[in-house]
Amino acid sequence: MGLEVPRTGEQRGASDRERLESERGATTREGPVAREQKPSVPGASETVSAALFLICCTKHDHFGRSNVQARREQTGSMDIDNDPTVLLAGASGDTGRRVLYLLARSGLDVRAITTDPGNVGDLRRASADEVVVCDLFDRADAERAVSGVDLILTTVGSTPQEVFLADELVDGTGNINLVESAAAAGVERVVMESSLGVGGDRASAMARFFRLSIGPVVEAKTAAERAIRESGTDYTIFRPGVLTTGAATDDAQVASAESGLWGAVSRADVARLMVAAPFTPEATNRTLDVVRNPLLRNRSERIDWRHP
Ligand SMILES: NC(=O)c1ccc[n+]([C@@H]2O[C@H](COP(=O)([O-])OP(=O)(O)OC[C@H]3O[C@@H](n4cnc5c(N)ncnc54)[C@H](OP(=O)(O)O)[C@@H]3O)[C@@H](O)[C@H]2O)c1
């Protein structure tokens, strides 16, 4: 499939919202959307495959501004030459560490946040320019963390214990505190690591399995995604399949959310896309499924990722 003609960020945002709404049977400007327009729904064998993926691949322990603004309005993406300052939430986590490594290599100024003061030394050694101890459940902490940044990447997530026992999850409340603080502070762009199955996604057996097996996380991430879309801040949301610790392939398949893509994908590949998204016009105001499943190339979209 060829490259899309770049549209403005606002146009892309509208199409993302409209598409997600239409897949729930809502009405678009063109009128009601027929259910037949949805991607085909895979069968029972895919359910078994999704379960096997989870069993085999899931981690065992758990799961200043004016120039920047002007360029974003022209191109729909950020310009690396304007030296945006990046806030990385989840920097100590398994995807976050890979994101931090890539950000450090790109020469961007990085503020990493962690809840654990014991992580500060490690994150500094991993080339974070600044480390802020911050609990995203605390709104004042979130406001302090976003002050002066242009771009936020969030890979935060909950432990299995938290998923089934906690009243609130960082996937939801924490990310919402982050994005609302970001919008109030005039942050340019938010990039979030979400998950297949979020937002009513039933397009694959894997998405349905995620909804059944980690329902509280899916609900929390759905609320966070909604807060991002409603914030007015440009965004890219990635919904990966089962995350692995494999190497980067630079051959992950992406497609608009609820495309029916399913499979595993390495955190390294997701990290590469998260870092590229703010500089990639075609990723502006998009919600994208991401997996590494070459068999589904025909359902995926070719995007010219601009790696910083
Ligand atoms: N596992 C899968 O197969 C899978 C599939 C699809 C999507 N996902 C999603 O992908 C994302 C990344 O997963 P991962 O396994 O790479 O990450 P991870 O290793 O679980 O790391 C989670 C991060 O969240 C941070 N965090 C937790 N509570 C926080 C709070 N209250 N305030 C600030 N930060 C907080 C932690 O920071 P501290 O260490 O500083 O507390 C940690 O760095 C998650 O959102 C996950 O749900 C996972």
The ligand as an ORCA input file, in Angstrom:
! r2SCAN-3c Opt
* xyz 0 1
  N       2.509     -7.181     28.705
  C       1.852     -7.165     27.562
  O       1.778     -8.177     26.823
  C       1.178     -5.890     27.115
  C       0.388     -5.928     25.939
  C      -0.163     -4.724     25.467
  C       0.038     -3.534     26.162
  N       0.779     -3.554     27.328
  C       0.994     -2.254     27.995
  O       2.265     -1.740     27.612
  C       2.723     -0.807     28.613
  C       4.193     -1.089     28.940
  O       4.310     -2.390     29.493
  P       5.764     -2.830     30.048
  O       5.593     -4.248     30.491
  O       6.807     -2.501     29.069
  O       5.949     -1.835     31.277
  P       6.361     -2.177     32.799
  O       7.687     -2.856     32.801
  O       5.218     -2.853     33.471
  O       6.565     -0.716     33.400
  C       5.500     -0.012     33.957
  C       5.998      1.369     34.320
  O       4.901      2.094     34.901
  C       5.434      2.957     35.882
  N       4.435      3.295     36.897
  C       3.621      2.461     37.558
  N       2.878      3.134     38.448
  C       3.220      4.449     38.335
  C       2.790      5.653     38.968
  N       1.831      5.626     39.918
  N       3.364      6.836     38.603
  C       4.334      6.861     37.638
  N       4.787      5.769     36.992
  C       4.234      4.561     37.348
  C       6.560      2.168     36.517
  O       7.477      3.120     37.035
  P       8.214      2.946     38.484
  O       9.071      1.732     38.333
  O       8.964      4.183     38.619
  O       7.101      2.769     39.487
  C       7.140      1.396     35.322
  O       8.225      2.108     34.772
  C       1.766     -0.946     29.795
  O       0.847      0.122     29.757
  C       1.057     -2.280     29.510
  O      -0.233     -2.322     30.060
  C       1.350     -4.699     27.802
*
